[in-house]
Amino acid sequence: MQPCLAVHGGAFSRPASTDPALRAAWRHGLHEALRAGATVLEGGGSACDAVVAAVAAMEAGGVFNAGRAAVMAADGERHLDAAIMDGARSTAGAVAAVRGIRHPVRAARAVLDDGRHVILAGEGAARFALAAGCDAAPADWFVDFEAPEVIQPARDTVGAVARDVQGRLAAATSTGGLRGKLPGRVGDSPLPGAGTWADTRVAVSCTGLGECFIRTGAAHRLACLVEFGGLDLAAAAAAALRRVTDLGGDGGCIVMPATGTPVLALAAPGMARGTWEGGVRRVAIDGDESLA
Ligand code: ASP
């Protein structure tokens, strides 16, 4: 089986900035994520390990709304959401509204590996993650948005979907959620079936206005349209996103099939996105831009 990886760094609800430095930083962040995940897959590693590596690279990169550059909630704190799902085993792990953890995706992975629960939230999630060996995030880990040279993430999220040499699929998503959100708000990213999903046919990671992805069960709807509706990936992704836009939302998703090429779909002016396929990394930002 040909291993393959796709990543996103969030959908934009307005046309992406034309600032060359900012666009270069996004492209670099996408390439770093693809490189990290591809290294795992090339070494024969699992799809689960690949999506964690790719998402952790974007959490550390400081240019997307996740990990270091996560946006702040209304109380000025970072309350982070992340999930991972292993399609081959139908297992999932997630953390919601967690604080003080450097890599929420690794905390989500620890929940999956532990196996007792699927989602841990708030204080309990942070305590669990630290006890499981995840690194704490000191205050200076986070990007200081007051600093003038700092790139301001608006409302993005990061995600990855992978297929390994054994044909196993996995998806992971990580985010700071919406800027100024109410503390305690949980978005779609950590909810299997809403913002993240993987089974034996597809792996999906979404980005966009989370409330609409939750209300439409977007990621699982997409998977059902493939499994029961017989739609191809692009049609299923478009149909799932149409339900989101019908509710006034916007966004996008990346989808990895068990065989063939990933689909990167958007119902928004742009989405930082990229693929690693046949050993080649390609990225794009604007909606009408081809991967290059
Ligand atoms: N879906 C994320 C959330 O609502 C935000 C985003 O993807 O832009 O938390």
py3Dmol code that shows the C-alpha trace and the ligand (Angstrom):
import py3Dmol

protein = """\
ATOM      1  CA  MET A   1       0.000   0.000   0.000  1.00  0.00           C
ATOM      2  CA  GLN A   2       1.248   3.477  -0.911  1.00  0.00           C
ATOM      3  CA  PRO A   3       1.500   5.574   2.284  1.00  0.00           C
ATOM      4  CA  CYS A   4       0.021   9.043   1.995  1.00  0.00           C
ATOM      5  CA  LEU A   5      -0.520  12.117   4.180  1.00  0.00           C
ATOM      6  CA  ALA A   6      -2.569  15.303   4.030  1.00  0.00           C
ATOM      7  CA  VAL A   7      -2.536  18.233   6.459  1.00  0.00           C
ATOM      8  CA  HIS A   8      -4.415  21.473   6.992  1.00  0.00           C
ATOM      9  CA  GLY A   9      -3.597  24.616   8.923  1.00  0.00           C
ATOM     10  CA  GLY A  10      -7.178  25.878   9.040  1.00  0.00           C
ATOM     11  CA  ALA A  11      -9.782  27.417   6.769  1.00  0.00           C
ATOM     12  CA  PHE A  12     -10.016  31.202   6.422  1.00  0.00           C
ATOM     13  CA  SER A  13     -13.390  32.868   6.482  1.00  0.00           C
ATOM     14  CA  ARG A  14     -11.943  35.843   4.593  1.00  0.00           C
ATOM     15  CA  PRO A  15      -9.488  35.798   1.675  1.00  0.00           C
ATOM     16  CA  ALA A  16      -6.042  34.871   2.983  1.00  0.00           C
ATOM     17  CA  SER A  17      -3.550  37.639   3.642  1.00  0.00           C
ATOM     18  CA  THR A  18      -1.361  38.629   0.709  1.00  0.00           C
ATOM     19  CA  ASP A  19       1.532  39.448   3.048  1.00  0.00           C
ATOM     20  CA  PRO A  20       4.456  37.473   1.551  1.00  0.00           C
ATOM     21  CA  ALA A  21       6.095  36.872   4.949  1.00  0.00           C
ATOM     22  CA  LEU A  22       2.898  35.484   6.418  1.00  0.00           C
ATOM     23  CA  ARG A  23       2.224  33.272   3.412  1.00  0.00           C
ATOM     24  CA  ALA A  24       5.803  32.004   3.492  1.00  0.00           C
ATOM     25  CA  ALA A  25       5.380  31.166   7.195  1.00  0.00           C
ATOM     26  CA  TRP A  26       2.196  29.210   6.488  1.00  0.00           C
ATOM     27  CA  ARG A  27       3.830  27.310   3.637  1.00  0.00           C
ATOM     28  CA  HIS A  28       6.840  26.537   5.781  1.00  0.00           C
ATOM     29  CA  GLY A  29       4.562  25.311   8.598  1.00  0.00           C
ATOM     30  CA  LEU A  30       2.714  23.005   6.210  1.00  0.00           C
ATOM     31  CA  HIS A  31       5.960  21.605   4.772  1.00  0.00           C
ATOM     32  CA  GLU A  32       7.338  20.984   8.266  1.00  0.00           C
ATOM     33  CA  ALA A  33       4.179  19.073   9.196  1.00  0.00           C
ATOM     34  CA  LEU A  34       4.281  17.019   5.988  1.00  0.00           C
ATOM     35  CA  ARG A  35       7.965  16.292   6.527  1.00  0.00           C
ATOM     36  CA  ALA A  36       7.365  15.136  10.114  1.00  0.00           C
ATOM     37  CA  GLY A  37       4.486  12.831   9.168  1.00  0.00           C
ATOM     38  CA  ALA A  38       6.195  11.523   6.030  1.00  0.00           C
ATOM     39  CA  THR A  39       9.300  10.558   8.014  1.00  0.00           C
ATOM     40  CA  VAL A  40       7.116   8.298  10.167  1.00  0.00           C
ATOM     41  CA  LEU A  41       5.333   6.749   7.187  1.00  0.00           C
ATOM     42  CA  GLU A  42       8.531   6.251   5.165  1.00  0.00           C
ATOM     43  CA  GLY A  43      10.026   4.394   8.119  1.00  0.00           C
ATOM     44  CA  GLY A  44       7.069   1.983   8.096  1.00  0.00           C
ATOM     45  CA  GLY A  45       5.385   3.722  11.055  1.00  0.00           C
ATOM     46  CA  SER A  46       1.661   3.729  11.694  1.00  0.00           C
ATOM     47  CA  ALA A  47      -0.889   6.223  10.405  1.00  0.00           C
ATOM     48  CA  CYS A  48      -1.591   7.120  14.061  1.00  0.00           C
ATOM     49  CA  ASP A  49       2.055   7.970  14.729  1.00  0.00           C
ATOM     50  CA  ALA A  50       2.206   9.960  11.482  1.00  0.00           C
ATOM     51  CA  VAL A  51      -0.780  12.192  12.251  1.00  0.00           C
ATOM     52  CA  VAL A  52       0.535  12.857  15.767  1.00  0.00           C
ATOM     53  CA  ALA A  53       3.934  13.828  14.344  1.00  0.00           C
ATOM     54  CA  ALA A  54       2.380  16.107  11.710  1.00  0.00           C
ATOM     55  CA  VAL A  55      -0.001  17.830  14.133  1.00  0.00           C
ATOM     56  CA  ALA A  56       2.655  18.168  16.847  1.00  0.00           C
ATOM     57  CA  ALA A  57       4.895  19.937  14.309  1.00  0.00           C
ATOM     58  CA  MET A  58       2.135  22.483  13.654  1.00  0.00           C
ATOM     59  CA  GLU A  59       1.424  22.857  17.396  1.00  0.00           C
ATOM     60  CA  ALA A  60       5.103  23.733  17.856  1.00  0.00           C
ATOM     61  CA  GLY A  61       5.429  25.881  14.738  1.00  0.00           C
ATOM     62  CA  GLY A  62       3.803  28.976  16.157  1.00  0.00           C
ATOM     63  CA  VAL A  63       1.947  30.077  13.022  1.00  0.00           C
ATOM     64  CA  PHE A  64      -1.365  28.240  13.225  1.00  0.00           C
ATOM     65  CA  ASN A  65      -4.111  28.380  15.848  1.00  0.00           C
ATOM     66  CA  ALA A  66      -3.013  25.338  17.845  1.00  0.00           C
ATOM     67  CA  GLY A  67      -0.434  24.669  20.544  1.00  0.00           C
ATOM     68  CA  ARG A  68       2.041  27.553  20.815  1.00  0.00           C
ATOM     69  CA  ALA A  69       0.028  30.011  18.742  1.00  0.00           C
ATOM     70  CA  ALA A  70      -3.407  29.011  20.028  1.00  0.00           C
ATOM     71  CA  VAL A  71      -5.797  31.959  20.324  1.00  0.00           C
ATOM     72  CA  MET A  72      -7.070  33.093  23.702  1.00  0.00           C
ATOM     73  CA  ALA A  73     -10.533  32.620  25.138  1.00  0.00           C
ATOM     74  CA  ALA A  74     -12.510  35.501  26.668  1.00  0.00           C
ATOM     75  CA  ASP A  75     -10.610  35.087  29.968  1.00  0.00           C
ATOM     76  CA  GLY A  76      -7.233  35.589  28.244  1.00  0.00           C
ATOM     77  CA  GLU A  77      -6.298  31.920  28.716  1.00  0.00           C
ATOM     78  CA  ARG A  78      -5.638  29.144  26.209  1.00  0.00           C
ATOM     79  CA  HIS A  79      -8.186  26.345  26.453  1.00  0.00           C
ATOM     80  CA  LEU A  80      -7.190  23.786  23.839  1.00  0.00           C
ATOM     81  CA  ASP A  81      -9.018  20.964  22.060  1.00  0.00           C
ATOM     82  CA  ALA A  82      -7.505  17.967  20.240  1.00  0.00           C
ATOM     83  CA  ALA A  83      -8.469  14.510  19.048  1.00  0.00           C
ATOM     84  CA  ILE A  84      -7.042  11.474  17.325  1.00  0.00           C
ATOM     85  CA  MET A  85      -8.907   8.538  15.808  1.00  0.00           C
ATOM     86  CA  ASP A  86      -7.473   5.221  14.634  1.00  0.00           C
ATOM     87  CA  GLY A  87      -9.645   3.919  11.792  1.00  0.00           C
ATOM     88  CA  ALA A  88      -8.346   0.345  11.807  1.00  0.00           C
ATOM     89  CA  ARG A  89      -9.259  -0.235  15.452  1.00  0.00           C
ATOM     90  CA  SER A  90     -12.154   2.253  15.788  1.00  0.00           C
ATOM     91  CA  THR A  91     -10.438   3.789  18.779  1.00  0.00           C
ATOM     92  CA  ALA A  92     -10.316   7.469  19.623  1.00  0.00           C
ATOM     93  CA  GLY A  93      -8.853   9.787  22.234  1.00  0.00           C
ATOM     94  CA  ALA A  94      -9.477  13.470  22.836  1.00  0.00           C
ATOM     95  CA  VAL A  95      -8.903  16.321  25.251  1.00  0.00           C
ATOM     96  CA  ALA A  96     -11.222  19.315  25.453  1.00  0.00           C
ATOM     97  CA  ALA A  97     -10.724  22.755  27.006  1.00  0.00           C
ATOM     98  CA  VAL A  98      -7.379  21.623  28.382  1.00  0.00           C
ATOM     99  CA  ARG A  99      -4.828  24.091  29.769  1.00  0.00           C
ATOM    100  CA  GLY A 100      -1.092  23.973  30.388  1.00  0.00           C
ATOM    101  CA  ILE A 101      -0.213  21.121  28.005  1.00  0.00           C
ATOM    102  CA  ARG A 102       2.420  21.673  25.338  1.00  0.00           C
ATOM    103  CA  HIS A 103       1.040  19.219  22.780  1.00  0.00           C
ATOM    104  CA  PRO A 104      -2.700  18.566  23.124  1.00  0.00           C
ATOM    105  CA  VAL A 105      -2.493  15.996  20.311  1.00  0.00           C
ATOM    106  CA  ARG A 106      -0.099  13.925  22.415  1.00  0.00           C
ATOM    107  CA  ALA A 107      -2.520  14.182  25.326  1.00  0.00           C
ATOM    108  CA  ALA A 108      -5.305  12.956  23.018  1.00  0.00           C
ATOM    109  CA  ARG A 109      -3.070  10.070  21.968  1.00  0.00           C
ATOM    110  CA  ALA A 110      -2.475   9.213  25.621  1.00  0.00           C
ATOM    111  CA  VAL A 111      -6.257   9.050  26.168  1.00  0.00           C
ATOM    112  CA  LEU A 112      -6.567   6.716  23.161  1.00  0.00           C
ATOM    113  CA  ASP A 113      -3.717   4.500  24.354  1.00  0.00           C
ATOM    114  CA  ASP A 114      -5.121   4.364  27.888  1.00  0.00           C
ATOM    115  CA  GLY A 115      -8.398   3.130  26.427  1.00  0.00           C
ATOM    116  CA  ARG A 116     -10.745   3.661  29.380  1.00  0.00           C
ATOM    117  CA  HIS A 117     -12.387   6.809  27.995  1.00  0.00           C
ATOM    118  CA  VAL A 118     -12.618   8.710  24.725  1.00  0.00           C
ATOM    119  CA  ILE A 119     -12.756  12.373  25.826  1.00  0.00           C
ATOM    120  CA  LEU A 120     -11.273  14.011  28.919  1.00  0.00           C
ATOM    121  CA  ALA A 121     -11.976  17.692  29.596  1.00  0.00           C
ATOM    122  CA  GLY A 122     -10.548  20.563  31.614  1.00  0.00           C
ATOM    123  CA  GLU A 123      -8.544  19.995  34.789  1.00  0.00           C
ATOM    124  CA  GLY A 124      -8.937  16.237  34.666  1.00  0.00           C
ATOM    125  CA  ALA A 125      -7.567  16.124  31.127  1.00  0.00           C
ATOM    126  CA  ALA A 126      -4.518  18.187  32.122  1.00  0.00           C
ATOM    127  CA  ARG A 127      -3.820  16.034  35.185  1.00  0.00           C
ATOM    128  CA  PHE A 128      -4.182  12.866  33.123  1.00  0.00           C
ATOM    129  CA  ALA A 129      -1.883  14.166  30.385  1.00  0.00           C
ATOM    130  CA  LEU A 130       0.871  15.136  32.820  1.00  0.00           C
ATOM    131  CA  ALA A 131       0.614  11.784  34.619  1.00  0.00           C
ATOM    132  CA  ALA A 132       0.846  10.052  31.220  1.00  0.00           C
ATOM    133  CA  GLY A 133       4.155  11.813  30.554  1.00  0.00           C
ATOM    134  CA  CYS A 134       2.996  14.674  28.309  1.00  0.00           C
ATOM    135  CA  ASP A 135       5.051  17.871  28.621  1.00  0.00           C
ATOM    136  CA  ALA A 136       3.638  20.823  30.525  1.00  0.00           C
ATOM    137  CA  ALA A 137       3.483  24.145  28.700  1.00  0.00           C
ATOM    138  CA  PRO A 138       5.142  26.917  30.671  1.00  0.00           C
ATOM    139  CA  ALA A 139       3.615  30.366  30.105  1.00  0.00           C
ATOM    140  CA  ASP A 140       6.512  31.352  27.818  1.00  0.00           C
ATOM    141  CA  TRP A 141       5.764  28.419  25.489  1.00  0.00           C
ATOM    142  CA  PHE A 142       2.850  30.353  24.074  1.00  0.00           C
ATOM    143  CA  VAL A 143       3.266  33.053  21.447  1.00  0.00           C
ATOM    144  CA  ASP A 144       2.858  36.560  22.885  1.00  0.00           C
ATOM    145  CA  PHE A 145       0.250  38.115  20.589  1.00  0.00           C
ATOM    146  CA  GLU A 146       1.089  41.573  21.939  1.00  0.00           C
ATOM    147  CA  ALA A 147       4.562  41.386  20.386  1.00  0.00           C
ATOM    148  CA  PRO A 148       4.502  43.516  17.204  1.00  0.00           C
ATOM    149  CA  GLU A 149       6.319  41.056  14.938  1.00  0.00           C
ATOM    150  CA  VAL A 150       3.997  38.202  15.808  1.00  0.00           C
ATOM    151  CA  ILE A 151       1.743  36.583  13.241  1.00  0.00           C
ATOM    152  CA  GLN A 152      -1.866  36.658  14.407  1.00  0.00           C
ATOM    153  CA  PRO A 153      -3.773  33.482  13.720  1.00  0.00           C
ATOM    154  CA  ALA A 154      -7.418  34.303  13.149  1.00  0.00           C
ATOM    155  CA  ARG A 155      -9.572  31.221  13.319  1.00  0.00           C
ATOM    156  CA  ASP A 156      -7.656  28.280  12.058  1.00  0.00           C
ATOM    157  CA  THR A 157      -7.035  24.814  13.403  1.00  0.00           C
ATOM    158  CA  VAL A 158      -4.569  22.158  12.379  1.00  0.00           C
ATOM    159  CA  GLY A 159      -5.204  18.602  11.277  1.00  0.00           C
ATOM    160  CA  ALA A 160      -3.720  15.602   9.540  1.00  0.00           C
ATOM    161  CA  VAL A 161      -5.026  12.441   7.889  1.00  0.00           C
ATOM    162  CA  ALA A 162      -2.764   9.529   6.968  1.00  0.00           C
ATOM    163  CA  ARG A 163      -2.664   6.107   5.348  1.00  0.00           C
ATOM    164  CA  ASP A 164       0.226   3.835   6.271  1.00  0.00           C
ATOM    165  CA  VAL A 165       1.886   0.993   4.337  1.00  0.00           C
ATOM    166  CA  GLN A 166      -0.561  -1.455   5.869  1.00  0.00           C
ATOM    167  CA  GLY A 167      -3.498   0.606   4.564  1.00  0.00           C
ATOM    168  CA  ARG A 168      -4.547   1.766   8.030  1.00  0.00           C
ATOM    169  CA  LEU A 169      -6.110   5.234   8.291  1.00  0.00           C
ATOM    170  CA  ALA A 170      -5.914   7.820  11.097  1.00  0.00           C
ATOM    171  CA  ALA A 171      -6.998  11.421  11.658  1.00  0.00           C
ATOM    172  CA  ALA A 172      -5.946  14.039  14.204  1.00  0.00           C
ATOM    173  CA  THR A 173      -7.050  17.631  14.808  1.00  0.00           C
ATOM    174  CA  SER A 174      -5.822  20.276  17.287  1.00  0.00           C
ATOM    175  CA  THR A 175      -6.982  23.831  17.933  1.00  0.00           C
ATOM    176  CA  GLY A 176      -7.236  26.796  20.214  1.00  0.00           C
ATOM    177  CA  GLY A 177     -10.824  27.087  18.986  1.00  0.00           C
ATOM    178  CA  LEU A 178     -12.470  30.429  18.402  1.00  0.00           C
ATOM    179  CA  ARG A 179     -10.769  33.648  19.525  1.00  0.00           C
ATOM    180  CA  GLY A 180     -12.628  35.116  22.515  1.00  0.00           C
ATOM    181  CA  LYS A 181     -14.749  31.969  23.032  1.00  0.00           C
ATOM    182  CA  LEU A 182     -16.386  31.415  26.382  1.00  0.00           C
ATOM    183  CA  PRO A 183     -14.087  29.482  28.716  1.00  0.00           C
ATOM    184  CA  GLY A 184     -15.332  25.898  28.739  1.00  0.00           C
ATOM    185  CA  ARG A 185     -16.564  26.003  25.150  1.00  0.00           C
ATOM    186  CA  VAL A 186     -15.816  22.736  23.342  1.00  0.00           C
ATOM    187  CA  GLY A 187     -15.543  22.874  19.563  1.00  0.00           C
ATOM    188  CA  ASP A 188     -15.891  20.196  16.906  1.00  0.00           C
ATOM    189  CA  SER A 189     -12.193  19.279  16.756  1.00  0.00           C
ATOM    190  CA  PRO A 190     -12.125  16.948  19.805  1.00  0.00           C
ATOM    191  CA  LEU A 191     -15.478  15.343  19.011  1.00  0.00           C
ATOM    192  CA  PRO A 192     -15.236  12.134  16.973  1.00  0.00           C
ATOM    193  CA  GLY A 193     -17.815  12.389  14.207  1.00  0.00           C
ATOM    194  CA  ALA A 194     -17.933  16.199  14.213  1.00  0.00           C
ATOM    195  CA  GLY A 195     -14.441  17.554  13.455  1.00  0.00           C
ATOM    196  CA  THR A 196     -12.442  14.326  13.442  1.00  0.00           C
ATOM    197  CA  TRP A 197     -13.217  10.827  12.169  1.00  0.00           C
ATOM    198  CA  ALA A 198     -11.482   7.691  10.922  1.00  0.00           C
ATOM    199  CA  ASP A 199     -12.746   4.248   9.952  1.00  0.00           C
ATOM    200  CA  THR A 200     -11.529   1.643   7.469  1.00  0.00           C
ATOM    201  CA  ARG A 201     -12.727   3.681   4.457  1.00  0.00           C
ATOM    202  CA  VAL A 202     -11.906   7.302   5.244  1.00  0.00           C
ATOM    203  CA  ALA A 203     -10.033   9.526   7.687  1.00  0.00           C
ATOM    204  CA  VAL A 204     -11.339  13.097   8.059  1.00  0.00           C
ATOM    205  CA  SER A 205     -10.108  16.264   9.789  1.00  0.00           C
ATOM    206  CA  CYS A 206     -12.285  19.394   9.631  1.00  0.00           C
ATOM    207  CA  THR A 207     -11.799  23.101  10.196  1.00  0.00           C
ATOM    208  CA  GLY A 208     -14.314  25.919  10.334  1.00  0.00           C
ATOM    209  CA  LEU A 209     -17.079  27.197  12.551  1.00  0.00           C
ATOM    210  CA  GLY A 210     -17.167  24.311  14.994  1.00  0.00           C
ATOM    211  CA  GLU A 211     -20.729  24.718  16.175  1.00  0.00           C
ATOM    212  CA  CYS A 212     -22.009  24.007  12.654  1.00  0.00           C
ATOM    213  CA  PHE A 213     -19.771  20.956  12.266  1.00  0.00           C
ATOM    214  CA  ILE A 214     -21.127  19.610  15.566  1.00  0.00           C
ATOM    215  CA  ARG A 215     -24.752  20.304  14.650  1.00  0.00           C
ATOM    216  CA  THR A 216     -24.382  18.457  11.332  1.00  0.00           C
ATOM    217  CA  GLY A 217     -22.099  15.639  12.517  1.00  0.00           C
ATOM    218  CA  ALA A 218     -19.971  16.689   9.574  1.00  0.00           C
ATOM    219  CA  ALA A 219     -17.058  14.229   9.629  1.00  0.00           C
ATOM    220  CA  HIS A 220     -19.258  11.210  10.308  1.00  0.00           C
ATOM    221  CA  ARG A 221     -21.843  12.391   7.790  1.00  0.00           C
ATOM    222  CA  LEU A 222     -19.096  12.471   5.169  1.00  0.00           C
ATOM    223  CA  ALA A 223     -18.014   8.925   6.104  1.00  0.00           C
ATOM    224  CA  CYS A 224     -21.630   7.672   5.924  1.00  0.00           C
ATOM    225  CA  LEU A 225     -22.132   9.265   2.518  1.00  0.00           C
ATOM    226  CA  VAL A 226     -19.131   7.257   1.310  1.00  0.00           C
ATOM    227  CA  GLU A 227     -20.070   3.995   3.053  1.00  0.00           C
ATOM    228  CA  PHE A 228     -23.848   3.940   2.659  1.00  0.00           C
ATOM    229  CA  GLY A 229     -24.514   6.615   0.032  1.00  0.00           C
ATOM    230  CA  GLY A 230     -21.917   5.331  -2.429  1.00  0.00           C
ATOM    231  CA  LEU A 231     -20.652   8.873  -3.064  1.00  0.00           C
ATOM    232  CA  ASP A 232     -17.077   9.463  -4.093  1.00  0.00           C
ATOM    233  CA  LEU A 233     -14.908  11.398  -1.648  1.00  0.00           C
ATOM    234  CA  ALA A 234     -15.225  14.776  -3.328  1.00  0.00           C
ATOM    235  CA  ALA A 235     -19.026  14.545  -3.574  1.00  0.00           C
ATOM    236  CA  ALA A 236     -19.327  13.343   0.031  1.00  0.00           C
ATOM    237  CA  ALA A 237     -17.090  16.153   1.282  1.00  0.00           C
ATOM    238  CA  ALA A 238     -19.053  18.747  -0.720  1.00  0.00           C
ATOM    239  CA  ALA A 239     -22.366  17.409   0.620  1.00  0.00           C
ATOM    240  CA  ALA A 240     -21.145  17.440   4.234  1.00  0.00           C
ATOM    241  CA  LEU A 241     -19.805  20.983   3.853  1.00  0.00           C
ATOM    242  CA  ARG A 242     -23.072  22.087   2.229  1.00  0.00           C
ATOM    243  CA  ARG A 243     -24.904  21.162   5.432  1.00  0.00           C
ATOM    244  CA  VAL A 244     -22.420  23.332   7.339  1.00  0.00           C
ATOM    245  CA  THR A 245     -22.942  26.319   5.036  1.00  0.00           C
ATOM    246  CA  ASP A 246     -26.729  25.800   5.152  1.00  0.00           C
ATOM    247  CA  LEU A 247     -26.454  26.553   8.876  1.00  0.00           C
ATOM    248  CA  GLY A 248     -24.442  29.696   8.188  1.00  0.00           C
ATOM    249  CA  GLY A 249     -21.038  28.138   8.824  1.00  0.00           C
ATOM    250  CA  ASP A 250     -17.976  27.831   6.634  1.00  0.00           C
ATOM    251  CA  GLY A 251     -14.816  25.775   6.621  1.00  0.00           C
ATOM    252  CA  GLY A 252     -13.169  22.808   5.002  1.00  0.00           C
ATOM    253  CA  CYS A 253     -11.914  19.295   5.488  1.00  0.00           C
ATOM    254  CA  ILE A 254      -9.175  16.934   4.407  1.00  0.00           C
ATOM    255  CA  VAL A 255     -10.099  13.342   3.614  1.00  0.00           C
ATOM    256  CA  MET A 256      -7.851  10.294   3.181  1.00  0.00           C
ATOM    257  CA  PRO A 257      -9.277   7.226   1.442  1.00  0.00           C
ATOM    258  CA  ALA A 258      -8.150   3.625   1.927  1.00  0.00           C
ATOM    259  CA  THR A 259      -6.913   3.660  -1.669  1.00  0.00           C
ATOM    260  CA  GLY A 260      -6.203   6.580  -3.969  1.00  0.00           C
ATOM    261  CA  THR A 261      -5.683  10.282  -3.639  1.00  0.00           C
ATOM    262  CA  PRO A 262      -6.744  12.473  -0.689  1.00  0.00           C
ATOM    263  CA  VAL A 263      -9.417  15.131  -1.155  1.00  0.00           C
ATOM    264  CA  LEU A 264      -8.956  18.619   0.283  1.00  0.00           C
ATOM    265  CA  ALA A 265     -12.363  20.305   0.189  1.00  0.00           C
ATOM    266  CA  LEU A 266     -13.383  23.784   1.239  1.00  0.00           C
ATOM    267  CA  ALA A 267     -16.432  25.946   1.592  1.00  0.00           C
ATOM    268  CA  ALA A 268     -14.434  29.054   2.470  1.00  0.00           C
ATOM    269  CA  PRO A 269     -12.177  31.524   0.635  1.00  0.00           C
ATOM    270  CA  GLY A 270      -9.059  29.595   1.573  1.00  0.00           C
ATOM    271  CA  MET A 271      -7.491  26.849   3.630  1.00  0.00           C
ATOM    272  CA  ALA A 272      -3.825  26.245   4.372  1.00  0.00           C
ATOM    273  CA  ARG A 273      -3.403  22.669   3.165  1.00  0.00           C
ATOM    274  CA  GLY A 274      -0.939  20.185   1.752  1.00  0.00           C
ATOM    275  CA  THR A 275      -0.289  16.617   0.724  1.00  0.00           C
ATOM    276  CA  TRP A 276       2.582  14.155   0.691  1.00  0.00           C
ATOM    277  CA  GLU A 277       1.924  11.638  -2.026  1.00  0.00           C
ATOM    278  CA  GLY A 278       4.351   9.510  -4.037  1.00  0.00           C
ATOM    279  CA  GLY A 279       7.173  11.091  -2.064  1.00  0.00           C
ATOM    280  CA  VAL A 280       6.236  14.645  -3.160  1.00  0.00           C
ATOM    281  CA  ARG A 281       5.113  17.476  -0.835  1.00  0.00           C
ATOM    282  CA  ARG A 282       2.715  20.080  -2.229  1.00  0.00           C
ATOM    283  CA  VAL A 283       0.874  22.924  -0.485  1.00  0.00           C
ATOM    284  CA  ALA A 284      -1.712  25.627  -1.229  1.00  0.00           C
ATOM    285  CA  ILE A 285      -3.456  28.447   0.647  1.00  0.00           C
ATOM    286  CA  ASP A 286      -6.100  30.199  -1.451  1.00  0.00           C
ATOM    287  CA  GLY A 287      -9.273  28.403  -2.426  1.00  0.00           C
ATOM    288  CA  ASP A 288      -8.608  28.573  -6.150  1.00  0.00           C
ATOM    289  CA  GLU A 289      -4.925  27.709  -5.839  1.00  0.00           C
ATOM    290  CA  SER A 290      -3.643  24.318  -7.053  1.00  0.00           C
ATOM    291  CA  LEU A 291      -1.292  22.334  -4.857  1.00  0.00           C
ATOM    292  CA  ALA A 292       2.316  23.069  -5.782  1.00  0.00           C
TER     293      ALA A 292
END
"""
ligand_1 = """\
9
LIG
N -13.230 24.208 14.172
C -12.529 24.997 15.143
C -13.443 25.259 16.310
O -14.580 25.631 16.101
C -12.042 26.294 14.613
C -11.494 26.273 13.211
O -11.299 25.242 12.618
O -11.231 27.330 12.656
O -13.000 25.123 17.416
"""
view = py3Dmol.view(width=600, height=400)
view.addModel(protein, "pdb")
view.setStyle({"model": 0}, {"cartoon": {"style": "trace"}})
view.addModel(ligand_1, "xyz")
view.setStyle({"model": 1}, {"stick": {}})
view.zoomTo()
view.show()
